[in-house]
Amino acid sequence: MRLALTLFLLALSSAAQTPKRNLVQLDVPDQIEAHAGKEVEVPVKFWVADGYHINSNKPTEEYMIPTKVEWQASPLKHVGDVFPTADQRAFGFTKGKKLSVFEGTRTLKARFAVPASSASGTLTLEGIFRYQACDQAACYPPGKVAIKVAVKVVDR
């Protein structure tokens, strides 16, 4: 009986520490148009739930988990991700020290080079948006959201 009670309390404690909903949601275009031999930009709009923040792509402290996008290999060459400007915010647990975070709605721009030899047609870009969400009292286990965008390569 004592073991069952202990396991129940551990499960209850664990559930209380983990948010029950997605704290970050993405909006990416279903399809974008690109031209062979040029660069194309994919906007990745993200929303952080009210009352939460995520660490920026360049967190203030080394131990903080940065927000990043991991793109799968594709015929398009990933040139880089341009993140929005982060907020500098102090929280109750930081004792006045400001952290580099994202709150609310933001858009990052993923840039890809389309090889000049690319034939017309549709390719798919896939990636994972990785983040760590926190509120005023705690940080939660890292989260991830899948990204999938069709890229229609057209004649120059």
Contacts in CASP RR format, 6 or more apart in sequence:
PFRMAT RR
TARGET T0000
AUTHOR 0000-0000-0000
METHOD contacts of the structure
MODEL  1
MRLALTLFLLALSSAAQTPKRNLVQLDVPDQIEAHAGKEVEVPVKFWVAD
GYHINSNKPTEEYMIPTKVEWQASPLKHVGDVFPTADQRAFGFTKGKKLS
VFEGTRTLKARFAVPASSASGTLTLEGIFRYQACDQAACYPPGKVAIKVA
VKVVDR
17 138 0 8 1.000
17 140 0 8 1.000
18 140 0 8 1.000
18 141 0 8 1.000
19 49 0 8 1.000
19 52 0 8 1.000
19 133 0 8 1.000
19 140 0 8 1.000
21 49 0 8 1.000
22 49 0 8 1.000
22 145 0 8 1.000
23 48 0 8 1.000
23 49 0 8 1.000
23 52 0 8 1.000
23 54 0 8 1.000
23 131 0 8 1.000
23 133 0 8 1.000
23 140 0 8 1.000
23 143 0 8 1.000
24 46 0 8 1.000
24 47 0 8 1.000
24 48 0 8 1.000
24 49 0 8 1.000
24 54 0 8 1.000
24 129 0 8 1.000
24 131 0 8 1.000
24 133 0 8 1.000
24 143 0 8 1.000
24 145 0 8 1.000
25 46 0 8 1.000
25 47 0 8 1.000
25 145 0 8 1.000
26 44 0 8 1.000
26 45 0 8 1.000
26 46 0 8 1.000
26 47 0 8 1.000
26 129 0 8 1.000
26 145 0 8 1.000
26 147 0 8 1.000
27 45 0 8 1.000
27 46 0 8 1.000
27 47 0 8 1.000
28 42 0 8 1.000
28 43 0 8 1.000
28 44 0 8 1.000
28 45 0 8 1.000
28 147 0 8 1.000
28 148 0 8 1.000
28 149 0 8 1.000
29 42 0 8 1.000
29 43 0 8 1.000
29 149 0 8 1.000
30 149 0 8 1.000
30 150 0 8 1.000
31 122 0 8 1.000
31 149 0 8 1.000
31 150 0 8 1.000
31 151 0 8 1.000
31 152 0 8 1.000
32 40 0 8 1.000
32 42 0 8 1.000
32 149 0 8 1.000
32 150 0 8 1.000
32 151 0 8 1.000
32 152 0 8 1.000
33 40 0 8 1.000
33 151 0 8 1.000
33 152 0 8 1.000
33 154 0 8 1.000
34 40 0 8 1.000
34 76 0 8 1.000
34 112 0 8 1.000
34 114 0 8 1.000
34 151 0 8 1.000
34 152 0 8 1.000
34 153 0 8 1.000
34 154 0 8 1.000
35 114 0 8 1.000
35 153 0 8 1.000
35 154 0 8 1.000
35 155 0 8 1.000
35 156 0 8 1.000
36 114 0 8 1.000
36 115 0 8 1.000
36 116 0 8 1.000
36 117 0 8 1.000
36 118 0 8 1.000
36 119 0 8 1.000
36 120 0 8 1.000
36 153 0 8 1.000
36 155 0 8 1.000
36 156 0 8 1.000
37 113 0 8 1.000
37 114 0 8 1.000
37 115 0 8 1.000
37 116 0 8 1.000
37 118 0 8 1.000
37 156 0 8 1.000
38 113 0 8 1.000
38 114 0 8 1.000
38 156 0 8 1.000
39 79 0 8 1.000
39 111 0 8 1.000
39 112 0 8 1.000
39 113 0 8 1.000
39 114 0 8 1.000
40 76 0 8 1.000
40 111 0 8 1.000
40 112 0 8 1.000
40 114 0 8 1.000
40 151 0 8 1.000
41 109 0 8 1.000
41 110 0 8 1.000
41 111 0 8 1.000
41 112 0 8 1.000
42 109 0 8 1.000
42 110 0 8 1.000
42 111 0 8 1.000
42 112 0 8 1.000
42 125 0 8 1.000
42 149 0 8 1.000
42 151 0 8 1.000
43 107 0 8 1.000
43 108 0 8 1.000
43 109 0 8 1.000
43 110 0 8 1.000
44 69 0 8 1.000
44 107 0 8 1.000
44 108 0 8 1.000
44 109 0 8 1.000
44 110 0 8 1.000
44 129 0 8 1.000
44 147 0 8 1.000
45 105 0 8 1.000
45 106 0 8 1.000
45 107 0 8 1.000
46 102 0 8 1.000
46 105 0 8 1.000
46 106 0 8 1.000
46 107 0 8 1.000
46 108 0 8 1.000
46 129 0 8 1.000
46 145 0 8 1.000
47 104 0 8 1.000
47 105 0 8 1.000
48 54 0 8 1.000
48 102 0 8 1.000
48 103 0 8 1.000
48 104 0 8 1.000
48 105 0 8 1.000
48 106 0 8 1.000
48 133 0 8 1.000
49 133 0 8 1.000
50 104 0 8 1.000
51 103 0 8 1.000
51 135 0 8 1.000
51 136 0 8 1.000
52 103 0 8 1.000
52 133 0 8 1.000
52 134 0 8 1.000
52 135 0 8 1.000
53 87 0 8 1.000
53 89 0 8 1.000
53 101 0 8 1.000
53 102 0 8 1.000
53 103 0 8 1.000
53 133 0 8 1.000
53 134 0 8 1.000
53 135 0 8 1.000
54 67 0 8 1.000
54 101 0 8 1.000
54 102 0 8 1.000
54 131 0 8 1.000
54 132 0 8 1.000
54 133 0 8 1.000
54 134 0 8 1.000
55 64 0 8 1.000
55 65 0 8 1.000
55 66 0 8 1.000
55 67 0 8 1.000
55 99 0 8 1.000
55 100 0 8 1.000
55 101 0 8 1.000
55 102 0 8 1.000
55 131 0 8 1.000
55 132 0 8 1.000
55 134 0 8 1.000
56 66 0 8 1.000
56 67 0 8 1.000
56 83 0 8 1.000
56 86 0 8 1.000
56 87 0 8 1.000
56 100 0 8 1.000
56 101 0 8 1.000
56 102 0 8 1.000
57 66 0 8 1.000
57 67 0 8 1.000
57 68 0 8 1.000
57 81 0 8 1.000
57 83 0 8 1.000
57 86 0 8 1.000
58 66 0 8 1.000
58 83 0 8 1.000
58 86 0 8 1.000
58 100 0 8 1.000
59 65 0 8 1.000
59 66 0 8 1.000
59 99 0 8 1.000
59 100 0 8 1.000
60 97 0 8 1.000
60 98 0 8 1.000
60 99 0 8 1.000
60 100 0 8 1.000
61 99 0 8 1.000
64 99 0 8 1.000
64 132 0 8 1.000
65 130 0 8 1.000
65 131 0 8 1.000
65 132 0 8 1.000
65 142 0 8 1.000
67 83 0 8 1.000
67 102 0 8 1.000
67 129 0 8 1.000
67 130 0 8 1.000
67 131 0 8 1.000
67 132 0 8 1.000
68 81 0 8 1.000
68 129 0 8 1.000
68 130 0 8 1.000
69 81 0 8 1.000
69 108 0 8 1.000
69 110 0 8 1.000
69 127 0 8 1.000
69 128 0 8 1.000
69 129 0 8 1.000
69 130 0 8 1.000
69 147 0 8 1.000
70 127 0 8 1.000
70 128 0 8 1.000
70 130 0 8 1.000
71 78 0 8 1.000
71 110 0 8 1.000
71 125 0 8 1.000
71 126 0 8 1.000
71 127 0 8 1.000
72 125 0 8 1.000
72 126 0 8 1.000
72 127 0 8 1.000
74 112 0 8 1.000
74 123 0 8 1.000
74 124 0 8 1.000
74 125 0 8 1.000
74 126 0 8 1.000
75 115 0 8 1.000
75 118 0 8 1.000
75 123 0 8 1.000
76 112 0 8 1.000
76 113 0 8 1.000
76 114 0 8 1.000
76 115 0 8 1.000
76 123 0 8 1.000
76 125 0 8 1.000
76 151 0 8 1.000
77 112 0 8 1.000
77 113 0 8 1.000
77 115 0 8 1.000
78 110 0 8 1.000
78 111 0 8 1.000
78 112 0 8 1.000
79 111 0 8 1.000
79 112 0 8 1.000
79 113 0 8 1.000
80 110 0 8 1.000
80 111 0 8 1.000
81 108 0 8 1.000
81 109 0 8 1.000
81 110 0 8 1.000
81 111 0 8 1.000
82 108 0 8 1.000
82 109 0 8 1.000
82 110 0 8 1.000
82 111 0 8 1.000
83 106 0 8 1.000
83 108 0 8 1.000
84 102 0 8 1.000
84 106 0 8 1.000
84 107 0 8 1.000
84 108 0 8 1.000
86 100 0 8 1.000
86 101 0 8 1.000
86 102 0 8 1.000
87 100 0 8 1.000
87 101 0 8 1.000
87 102 0 8 1.000
87 103 0 8 1.000
88 98 0 8 1.000
88 99 0 8 1.000
88 100 0 8 1.000
89 98 0 8 1.000
89 99 0 8 1.000
89 101 0 8 1.000
89 103 0 8 1.000
90 96 0 8 1.000
90 97 0 8 1.000
90 98 0 8 1.000
90 99 0 8 1.000
91 99 0 8 1.000
91 134 0 8 1.000
91 136 0 8 1.000
92 136 0 8 1.000
93 136 0 8 1.000
93 137 0 8 1.000
101 134 0 8 1.000
110 125 0 8 1.000
112 125 0 8 1.000
112 151 0 8 1.000
114 151 0 8 1.000
114 153 0 8 1.000
118 153 0 8 1.000
119 153 0 8 1.000
120 153 0 8 1.000
120 154 0 8 1.000
120 155 0 8 1.000
121 152 0 8 1.000
121 153 0 8 1.000
121 154 0 8 1.000
122 150 0 8 1.000
122 151 0 8 1.000
122 152 0 8 1.000
122 153 0 8 1.000
123 150 0 8 1.000
123 151 0 8 1.000
123 153 0 8 1.000
124 148 0 8 1.000
124 149 0 8 1.000
124 150 0 8 1.000
124 151 0 8 1.000
125 147 0 8 1.000
125 148 0 8 1.000
125 149 0 8 1.000
125 150 0 8 1.000
125 151 0 8 1.000
126 146 0 8 1.000
126 147 0 8 1.000
126 148 0 8 1.000
126 149 0 8 1.000
127 146 0 8 1.000
127 147 0 8 1.000
127 148 0 8 1.000
128 144 0 8 1.000
128 145 0 8 1.000
128 146 0 8 1.000
128 147 0 8 1.000
129 144 0 8 1.000
129 145 0 8 1.000
129 146 0 8 1.000
129 147 0 8 1.000
130 142 0 8 1.000
130 143 0 8 1.000
130 144 0 8 1.000
131 142 0 8 1.000
131 143 0 8 1.000
131 144 0 8 1.000
131 145 0 8 1.000
132 139 0 8 1.000
132 140 0 8 1.000
132 141 0 8 1.000
132 142 0 8 1.000
132 143 0 8 1.000
133 139 0 8 1.000
133 140 0 8 1.000
133 143 0 8 1.000
134 140 0 8 1.000
END
